Amino acid sequence: MFLDIRNFAATNLPQGRKMDDIYMRDYLVDLLPWHYLLRERLGALEYIDELKFEENSRKQIAAYYFPPNTQQGEGVGRIEIYLQTKKGNFFRRHFWLDILHEIGHATYGGLSHRSRFQREWLTVWGGTPSVFDDLRISNSISSDEEEFAQTYALYVQDGVNLKDQHLIRYSFMRKNVFIGREYEPEETSASNVY
């Protein structure tokens, strides 16, 4: 698995250890299942030290997954994580959930072409937005891919609550994506990442 990590030392997040690109890459490689993520789906994760807004609505964007676009010669997907506030990055939990959510998008892209996976996920999702507001700020999740990405992030970061409140989604992730691996809260806490 090759993942090009860039500019994480610039996050200036409070931490007890040195936050750099190598540490972040090693942490993610050890933590997450990469068997469904080919380099084409996700080759780079970069921190951009600026605020980012949607063009039309001026809504702030925390992170964004750019899937591979072979038509434009960009054959490798990437994630960009952006500055949280003008005063800096203060919300480590949200910052980490945003990274996991975007990795969830890349993972979904690597799995959604499989018809069995697609059928099962659509059944689990059920076509209606979930009630993730109590687990993390929701951004009007409305598609199967958005729901998958959020469920992926919560499985890693807040699996105990996900299991209690959305057992069918938790079970789907455990069986089909994480191949039986479950996470302990202290293993994936934002304070342990940074």
Phi and psi restraints in degrees (value plus and minus 20) as a CYANA .aco file:
   2 PHE   PHI    -139.0   -99.0
   2 PHE   PSI     105.3   145.3
   3 LEU   PHI    -156.0  -116.0
   3 LEU   PSI      98.9   138.9
   4 ASP   PHI    -106.1   -66.1
   4 ASP   PSI      91.6   131.6
   5 ILE   PHI    -122.5   -82.5
   5 ILE   PSI     113.5   153.5
   6 ARG   PHI    -154.4  -114.4
   6 ARG   PSI     114.7   154.7
   7 ASN   PHI      52.2    92.2
   7 ASN   PSI       2.7    42.7
   8 PHE   PHI     -94.6   -54.6
   8 PHE   PSI     -40.3    -0.3
   9 ALA   PHI     -83.3   -43.3
   9 ALA   PSI     -46.2    -6.2
  10 ALA   PHI     -95.5   -55.5
  10 ALA   PSI     -26.5    13.5
  11 THR   PHI     -85.2   -45.2
  11 THR   PSI     -48.0    -8.0
  12 ASN   PHI      34.1    74.1
  12 ASN   PSI      10.9    50.9
  13 LEU   PHI     -92.9   -52.9
  13 LEU   PSI     121.6   161.6
  14 PRO   PHI     -83.7   -43.7
  14 PRO   PSI     110.5   150.5
  15 GLN   PHI    -174.1  -134.1
  15 GLN   PSI     138.7   178.7
  16 GLY   PHI    -111.0   -71.0
  16 GLY   PSI     -28.7    11.3
  17 ARG   PHI    -149.0  -109.0
  17 ARG   PSI     144.8   184.8
  18 LYS   PHI     -88.9   -48.9
  18 LYS   PSI     104.4   144.4
  19 MET   PHI    -116.3   -76.3
  19 MET   PSI      94.5   134.5
  20 ASP   PHI    -162.4  -122.4
  20 ASP   PSI     158.0   198.0
  21 ASP   PHI     -83.8   -43.8
  21 ASP   PSI     -59.5   -19.5
  22 ILE   PHI     -86.9   -46.9
  22 ILE   PSI     -64.3   -24.3
  23 TYR   PHI     -79.8   -39.8
  23 TYR   PSI     -66.4   -26.4
  24 MET   PHI     -83.0   -43.0
  24 MET   PSI     -64.4   -24.4
  25 ARG   PHI     -81.9   -41.9
  25 ARG   PSI     -67.8   -27.8
  26 ASP   PHI     -81.3   -41.3
  26 ASP   PSI     -60.6   -20.6
  27 TYR   PHI     -81.9   -41.9
  27 TYR   PSI     -68.6   -28.6
  28 LEU   PHI     -85.9   -45.9
  28 LEU   PSI     -60.7   -20.7
  29 VAL   PHI     -82.7   -42.7
  29 VAL   PSI     -61.2   -21.2
  30 ASP   PHI     -92.0   -52.0
  30 ASP   PSI     -51.0   -11.0
  31 LEU   PHI    -103.8   -63.8
  31 LEU   PSI     -62.5   -22.5
  32 LEU   PHI    -124.7   -84.7
  32 LEU   PSI     135.8   175.8
  33 PRO   PHI    -101.3   -61.3
  33 PRO   PSI      97.5   137.5
  34 TRP   PHI    -121.7   -81.7
  34 TRP   PSI     -18.3    21.7
  35 HIS   PHI     -83.4   -43.4
  35 HIS   PSI     -43.4    -3.4
  36 TYR   PHI    -118.7   -78.7
  36 TYR   PSI     -25.2    14.8
  37 LEU   PHI    -125.9   -85.9
  37 LEU   PSI      74.7   114.7
  38 LEU   PHI     -94.6   -54.6
  38 LEU   PSI     137.6   177.6
  39 ARG   PHI     -75.6   -35.6
  39 ARG   PSI     -51.3   -11.3
  40 GLU   PHI     -83.9   -43.9
  40 GLU   PSI     -53.3   -13.3
  41 ARG   PHI     -96.2   -56.2
  41 ARG   PSI     -57.2   -17.2
  42 LEU   PHI    -171.9  -131.9
  42 LEU   PSI      86.0   126.0
  43 GLY   PHI    -129.9   -89.9
  43 GLY   PSI     -37.6     2.4
  44 ALA   PHI    -167.2  -127.2
  44 ALA   PSI     126.6   166.6
  45 LEU   PHI    -153.0  -113.0
  45 LEU   PSI      98.5   138.5
  46 GLU   PHI    -151.3  -111.3
  46 GLU   PSI     116.4   156.4
  47 TYR   PHI    -110.2   -70.2
  47 TYR   PSI     109.0   149.0
  48 ILE   PHI    -131.1   -91.1
  48 ILE   PSI      98.1   138.1
  49 ASP   PHI    -103.4   -63.4
  49 ASP   PSI      39.8    79.8
  50 GLU   PHI    -176.3  -136.3
  50 GLU   PSI     137.4   177.4
  51 LEU   PHI     -94.8   -54.8
  51 LEU   PSI     124.9   164.9
  52 LYS   PHI    -149.4  -109.4
  52 LYS   PSI     117.5   157.5
  53 PHE   PHI    -149.5  -109.5
  53 PHE   PSI     129.8   169.8
  54 GLU   PHI     -83.2   -43.2
  54 GLU   PSI     124.1   164.1
  55 GLU   PHI     -83.7   -43.7
  55 GLU   PSI     -64.5   -24.5
  56 ASN   PHI    -106.8   -66.8
  56 ASN   PSI     -56.0   -16.0
  57 SER   PHI    -122.7   -82.7
  57 SER   PSI     -32.6     7.4
  58 ARG   PHI      42.8    82.8
  58 ARG   PSI      -0.4    39.6
  59 LYS   PHI     -94.3   -54.3
  59 LYS   PSI     115.0   155.0
  60 GLN   PHI     -89.7   -49.7
  60 GLN   PSI     120.0   160.0
  61 ILE   PHI    -128.2   -88.2
  61 ILE   PSI     110.2   150.2
  62 ALA   PHI    -108.1   -68.1
  62 ALA   PSI     -56.5   -16.5
  63 ALA   PHI    -180.0  -140.0
  63 ALA   PSI     139.4   179.4
  64 TYR   PHI    -171.7  -131.7
  64 TYR   PSI     116.9   156.9
  65 TYR   PHI    -119.3   -79.3
  65 TYR   PSI     104.7   144.7
  66 PHE   PHI    -123.6   -83.6
  66 PHE   PSI      85.6   125.6
  67 PRO   PHI     -86.9   -46.9
  67 PRO   PSI     143.0   183.0
  68 PRO   PHI     -80.7   -40.7
  68 PRO   PSI     120.0   160.0
  69 ASN   PHI    -148.5  -108.5
  69 ASN   PSI      68.5   108.5
  70 THR   PHI     -88.2   -48.2
  70 THR   PSI     -43.7    -3.7
  71 GLN   PHI     -87.6   -47.6
  71 GLN   PSI     -49.9    -9.9
  72 GLN   PHI    -120.8   -80.8
  72 GLN   PSI      -8.9    31.1
  73 GLY   PHI      59.5    99.5
  73 GLY   PSI     -11.1    28.9
  74 GLU   PHI    -122.4   -82.4
  74 GLU   PSI      66.2   106.2
  75 GLY   PHI    -104.8   -64.8
  75 GLY   PSI     -13.5    26.5
  76 VAL   PHI    -149.3  -109.3
  76 VAL   PSI     110.9   150.9
  77 GLY   PHI     -94.3   -54.3
  77 GLY   PSI     137.5   177.5
  78 ARG   PHI    -169.7  -129.7
  78 ARG   PSI     137.6   177.6
  79 ILE   PHI    -138.0   -98.0
  79 ILE   PSI     115.7   155.7
  80 GLU   PHI    -134.3   -94.3
  80 GLU   PSI     111.7   151.7
  81 ILE   PHI    -131.1   -91.1
  81 ILE   PSI     113.8   153.8
  82 TYR   PHI    -132.7   -92.7
  82 TYR   PSI     140.1   180.1
  83 LEU   PHI     -72.1   -32.1
  83 LEU   PSI     117.0   157.0
  84 GLN   PHI    -100.7   -60.7
  84 GLN   PSI     -65.9   -25.9
  85 THR   PHI    -160.1  -120.1
  85 THR   PSI     144.5   184.5
  86 LYS   PHI     -80.0   -40.0
  86 LYS   PSI     -47.1    -7.1
  87 LYS   PHI    -108.5   -68.5
  87 LYS   PSI     -25.9    14.1
  88 GLY   PHI     110.2   150.2
  88 GLY   PSI    -190.1  -150.1
  89 ASN   PHI    -122.1   -82.1
  89 ASN   PSI      87.0   127.0
  90 PHE   PHI    -133.1   -93.1
  90 PHE   PSI     -40.6    -0.6
  91 PHE   PHI    -122.8   -82.8
  91 PHE   PSI      60.8   100.8
  92 ARG   PHI     -78.6   -38.6
  92 ARG   PSI     -60.4   -20.4
  93 ARG   PHI     -81.4   -41.4
  93 ARG   PSI     -65.5   -25.5
  94 HIS   PHI     -86.6   -46.6
  94 HIS   PSI     -60.3   -20.3
  95 PHE   PHI     -78.7   -38.7
  95 PHE   PSI     -66.8   -26.8
  96 TRP   PHI     -87.9   -47.9
  96 TRP   PSI     -62.5   -22.5
  97 LEU   PHI     -81.9   -41.9
  97 LEU   PSI     -57.6   -17.6
  98 ASP   PHI     -82.4   -42.4
  98 ASP   PSI     -62.0   -22.0
  99 ILE   PHI     -82.0   -42.0
  99 ILE   PSI     -69.0   -29.0
 100 LEU   PHI     -83.0   -43.0
 100 LEU   PSI     -59.8   -19.8
 101 HIS   PHI     -79.5   -39.5
 101 HIS   PSI     -65.7   -25.7
 102 GLU   PHI     -88.7   -48.7
 102 GLU   PSI     -55.9   -15.9
 103 ILE   PHI     -83.6   -43.6
 103 ILE   PSI     -54.0   -14.0
 104 GLY   PHI     -80.3   -40.3
 104 GLY   PSI     -59.4   -19.4
 105 HIS   PHI     -81.1   -41.1
 105 HIS   PSI     -65.3   -25.3
 106 ALA   PHI     -83.7   -43.7
 106 ALA   PSI     -59.7   -19.7
 107 THR   PHI     -85.2   -45.2
 107 THR   PSI     -63.4   -23.4
 108 TYR   PHI     -78.0   -38.0
 108 TYR   PSI     -63.5   -23.5
 109 GLY   PHI     -80.9   -40.9
 109 GLY   PSI     -51.6   -11.6
 110 GLY   PHI     -99.3   -59.3
 110 GLY   PSI     -38.2     1.8
 111 LEU   PHI    -128.8   -88.8
 111 LEU   PSI     -45.4    -5.4
 112 SER   PHI     -86.5   -46.5
 112 SER   PSI     -37.3     2.7
 113 HIS   PHI     -95.6   -55.6
 113 HIS   PSI     -32.6     7.4
 114 ARG   PHI    -103.5   -63.5
 114 ARG   PSI      99.5   139.5
 115 SER   PHI     -83.8   -43.8
 115 SER   PSI     -60.0   -20.0
 116 ARG   PHI     -83.4   -43.4
 116 ARG   PSI     -66.2   -26.2
 117 PHE   PHI     -78.4   -38.4
 117 PHE   PSI     -68.2   -28.2
 118 GLN   PHI     -79.2   -39.2
 118 GLN   PSI     -67.3   -27.3
 119 ARG   PHI     -80.7   -40.7
 119 ARG   PSI     -67.6   -27.6
 120 GLU   PHI     -82.7   -42.7
 120 GLU   PSI     -64.9   -24.9
 121 TRP   PHI     -84.2   -44.2
 121 TRP   PSI     -62.7   -22.7
 122 LEU   PHI     -82.1   -42.1
 122 LEU   PSI     -55.2   -15.2
 123 THR   PHI     -87.4   -47.4
 123 THR   PSI     -65.5   -25.5
 124 VAL   PHI     -83.3   -43.3
 124 VAL   PSI     -64.7   -24.7
 125 TRP   PHI     -84.1   -44.1
 125 TRP   PSI     -66.7   -26.7
 126 GLY   PHI      59.5    99.5
 126 GLY   PSI     -20.4    19.6
 127 GLY   PHI      63.0   103.0
 127 GLY   PSI     -16.3    23.7
 128 THR   PHI    -144.1  -104.1
 128 THR   PSI     126.6   166.6
 129 PRO   PHI     -81.1   -41.1
 129 PRO   PSI     124.5   164.5
 130 SER   PHI    -106.7   -66.7
 130 SER   PSI     159.1   199.1
 131 VAL   PHI    -124.7   -84.7
 131 VAL   PSI      47.4    87.4
 132 PHE   PHI    -106.3   -66.3
 132 PHE   PSI     -23.3    16.7
 133 ASP   PHI     -75.8   -35.8
 133 ASP   PSI     -53.9   -13.9
 134 ASP   PHI     -96.9   -56.9
 134 ASP   PSI     -37.3     2.7
 135 LEU   PHI    -118.6   -78.6
 135 LEU   PSI     -49.7    -9.7
 136 ARG   PHI    -187.0  -147.0
 136 ARG   PSI     136.0   176.0
 137 ILE   PHI     -77.1   -37.1
 137 ILE   PSI     106.2   146.2
 138 SER   PHI    -111.1   -71.1
 138 SER   PSI     125.2   165.2
 139 ASN   PHI    -135.6   -95.6
 139 ASN   PSI      35.7    75.7
 140 SER   PHI      29.8    69.8
 140 SER   PSI      37.1    77.1
 141 ILE   PHI     -80.4   -40.4
 141 ILE   PSI     111.3   151.3
 142 SER   PHI    -164.8  -124.8
 142 SER   PSI     -26.1    13.9
 143 SER   PHI    -136.7   -96.7
 143 SER   PSI     141.8   181.8
 144 ASP   PHI     -81.1   -41.1
 144 ASP   PSI     -56.1   -16.1
 145 GLU   PHI     -88.9   -48.9
 145 GLU   PSI     -62.5   -22.5
 146 GLU   PHI     -83.0   -43.0
 146 GLU   PSI     -62.8   -22.8
 147 GLU   PHI     -83.5   -43.5
 147 GLU   PSI     -60.1   -20.1
 148 PHE   PHI     -82.7   -42.7
 148 PHE   PSI     -67.6   -27.6
 149 ALA   PHI     -80.9   -40.9
 149 ALA   PSI     -61.5   -21.5
 150 GLN   PHI     -89.9   -49.9
 150 GLN   PSI     -59.2   -19.2
 151 THR   PHI     -85.2   -45.2
 151 THR   PSI     -60.4   -20.4
 152 TYR   PHI     -77.8   -37.8
 152 TYR   PSI     -70.5   -30.5
 153 ALA   PHI     -80.6   -40.6
 153 ALA   PSI     -64.0   -24.0
 154 LEU   PHI     -91.2   -51.2
 154 LEU   PSI     -51.3   -11.3
 155 TYR   PHI     -78.9   -38.9
 155 TYR   PSI     -62.7   -22.7
 156 VAL   PHI     -96.4   -56.4
 156 VAL   PSI     -68.5   -28.5
 157 GLN   PHI    -103.5   -63.5
 157 GLN   PSI     -55.8   -15.8
 158 ASP   PHI    -161.7  -121.7
 158 ASP   PSI      28.9    68.9
 159 GLY   PHI     -78.4   -38.4
 159 GLY   PSI     -54.6   -14.6
 160 VAL   PHI     -80.6   -40.6
 160 VAL   PSI     -69.1   -29.1
 161 ASN   PHI     -89.1   -49.1
 161 ASN   PSI     -58.7   -18.7
 162 LEU   PHI     -80.5   -40.5
 162 LEU   PSI     -63.6   -23.6
 163 LYS   PHI     -82.9   -42.9
 163 LYS   PSI     -61.7   -21.7
 164 ASP   PHI     -87.1   -47.1
 164 ASP   PSI     -59.7   -19.7
 165 GLN   PHI    -119.7   -79.7
 165 GLN   PSI     -41.7    -1.7
 166 HIS   PHI    -164.0  -124.0
 166 HIS   PSI      42.9    82.9
 167 LEU   PHI     -76.1   -36.1
 167 LEU   PSI     -60.2   -20.2
 168 ILE   PHI     -84.1   -44.1
 168 ILE   PSI     -58.3   -18.3
 169 ARG   PHI     -90.8   -50.8
 169 ARG   PSI     -61.7   -21.7
 170 TYR   PHI     -78.5   -38.5
 170 TYR   PSI     -66.9   -26.9
 171 SER   PHI     -83.7   -43.7
 171 SER   PSI     -59.8   -19.8
 172 PHE   PHI     -80.4   -40.4
 172 PHE   PSI     -68.6   -28.6
 173 MET   PHI     -81.9   -41.9
 173 MET   PSI     -64.8   -24.8
 174 ARG   PHI     -79.3   -39.3
 174 ARG   PSI     -65.0   -25.0
 175 LYS   PHI     -97.4   -57.4
 175 LYS   PSI     -66.6   -26.6
 176 ASN   PHI    -117.0   -77.0
 176 ASN   PSI     -43.2    -3.2
 177 VAL   PHI    -134.6   -94.6
 177 VAL   PSI     -69.5   -29.5
 178 PHE   PHI    -114.2   -74.2
 178 PHE   PSI     -18.3    21.7
 179 ILE   PHI      25.9    65.9
 179 ILE   PSI      29.7    69.7
 180 GLY   PHI      70.2   110.2
 180 GLY   PSI     -32.8     7.2
 181 ARG   PHI     -93.9   -53.9
 181 ARG   PSI     111.6   151.6
 182 GLU   PHI    -139.8   -99.8
 182 GLU   PSI     132.2   172.2
 183 TYR   PHI    -130.8   -90.8
 183 TYR   PSI     116.9   156.9
 184 GLU   PHI    -105.2   -65.2
 184 GLU   PSI     124.0   164.0
 185 PRO   PHI     -72.3   -32.3
 185 PRO   PSI     -61.2   -21.2
 186 GLU   PHI     -90.2   -50.2
 186 GLU   PSI     -40.1    -0.1
 187 GLU   PHI     -94.7   -54.7
 187 GLU   PSI     -51.3   -11.3
 188 THR   PHI    -140.2  -100.2
 188 THR   PSI     -12.3    27.7
 189 SER   PHI     -79.9   -39.9
 189 SER   PSI     121.4   161.4
 190 ALA   PHI     -76.7   -36.7
 190 ALA   PSI     -52.4   -12.4
 191 SER   PHI     -88.4   -48.4
 191 SER   PSI     -42.4    -2.4
 192 ASN   PHI    -105.2   -65.2
 192 ASN   PSI     -42.1    -2.1
 193 VAL   PHI     -94.5   -54.5
 193 VAL   PSI     -66.2   -26.2
